Structures are given as C-alpha cells and as structure tokens.
Amino acid sequence: MAILRDLTQVEVSKVRVQITLACEECKQRNYTMTKDKKKHPDRMETKKYCRFCKTHTPHKETKK
C-alpha cells in the first residue's frame, strides 16, 4: 500500500513558475501570475484589461 503525503510549499513552488504578461498593443507589462509548466509548456496568451490602453487587449507571456 502506497503512503500518500501532502505536498509542502517548496514542492509546489518547483512546479509553478511566476510569469509576466505584457499588452500586445502598448507593450506595457501589466500582470504577474503563476502557471504550471507541466500543464502549459507553451507561452500563455489571454485577454485582459490594460489600464494604459483603457480597453481589453490580448496579453502575452514575456521573458523576464
């Protein structure tokens, strides 16, 4: 019988990495978030509100 154990904060942080999202129109870096590298190995893209453009625009993951 396998013994299950709870994941500690250190083990969870190895899987998740912090990323920065930048607006596609004005290139401002507006958001930081974490993502799971195993589930999403490619670059993330999502529509978010840009306070500089004052509208919802596509945001892409940037290099740090």
N, C-alpha and C positions, 0 to 999 in steps of 0.2 A: 504494500500500500504506500503510495507516494505521500510525502508530507508536504502540505501546502503552506506557504509562508506569505506574509504581507510584504508588499514592495515598500521599501523605505524611500524617502525623498531623494536620496543620492541615486538610487537605481532608476527612478522615474526620470530624473533630470538627464541621464545619459541618453535616453530615447528621444526626448523632446529638446528641440533647439529653438533659440529665440531668433526671429526674423524681423526685418523691417520692410514695410510696404510703402511704395512711392507712387504718387499720382502720375498717370501716363501723360496728362496734358501739361501740367506745370512743373513736373519732376520734383516736387517737394516731398520729403519723407514725413508722412503724417502718422503712421501707425506702427506699433511694435506688437508682436504677438508670438506665440509659440506654436510649433507644429511637430507632428510625429514624422520623423524621417522615413520610417519603415512603411507607413501607410501612404505618404505623399512624397515620393523621392524627387519629383519634378518641381519646378518653380510654381509657386502659388499665385493665382490671379483672382481678384474678387472686386465687386463694385462696392465702393464706399464713398462716404461724403468727404469732400475736400473743402476745408474751410478757406483756402486761398482762392479756389475757383468758385466757391459757393454753390456747388452742384454735385450730384453723384457722378463719379467718374471711375473708370477702371483703375485699379491699383495692382501693381506687380511687386513681387518679392525682389529685393535688391541685394547686391553684395554689400558686405559691411565695410 
